[in-house]
Amino acid sequence: MAKTCRTLDGDKLYTICHNAYGHLKGSVEAVLEANPGLAAEPEPYRSGLLIVLPDLALASDEQAVQLWS
């Protein structure tokens, strides 16, 4: 279930996403998609801006591929 975040003066999207999801893999993009017009808001954000934090699919355990030995 999606959550809503109310910003404090000086909040930044990357920090909000990292605190909410614990990572930035696709979270910033998902939040921007769920909040039309958010990209037009100047950062750092003003106090009281409501941001919807959508549910994200769990990140799969991807393994790094080594191209050269």
N, C-alpha and C positions, 0 to 999 in steps of 0.2 A: 504494500500500500504506500502510495506516495506521501511524502511529508512536506511541510511548508516551513521555510526558514524566514525569520524576520532579521534583516541586517542591522548591524550596529555601524555607527559612523566609522568609516575607514576599512570596512570589510572588502576583501577581494575574492573573485569567483574561484580562483585556484585554491585558496585557503579554505573556503566554504566546502568545496568538493572534496578536498583531501580530508577534512575533518569529518564529513558526512559518510564518505565511502571508504576511506583509508587508502585510496589510490587515485590516480588521475587517468587511468586507462579508459578513455571514452566517457568519463563522467562529466567533464566540462562540456563536451559536445551534446550529451544527452540532456543536461540541464538547460543549455541554450535552446535546444529544440523544444523543450517542454515549456519554455518561457518566451513567447514571442515578444520582441521589443527589448529584451534584456541586453542584447549586444549593443544597443544604442545608449544604454545607461553608462555614464562615465564612471570609471573606477579610479580610486576607491569609492565604493558605494556610500550613499547617504544613509542615515539611520531610518529604519522603518520600511525599507523596500521588502516586499514579500516575494520569495523565490520558491517555486515548486521544485522539490527534489524527487525525481521519479525513481521508481524501483529499477535497478539494473540487474541484468542477467549476471550470474556469478562468473567470474573470470575463470577460464579453464587453466589447468596447470600445463602451460606451454613449456616445452623444453627448448633451450637454446641450441641452434644448429651451428656447428663449427665448420666453416668452409675450408679452412686450411689447417693442416696438422703442424 
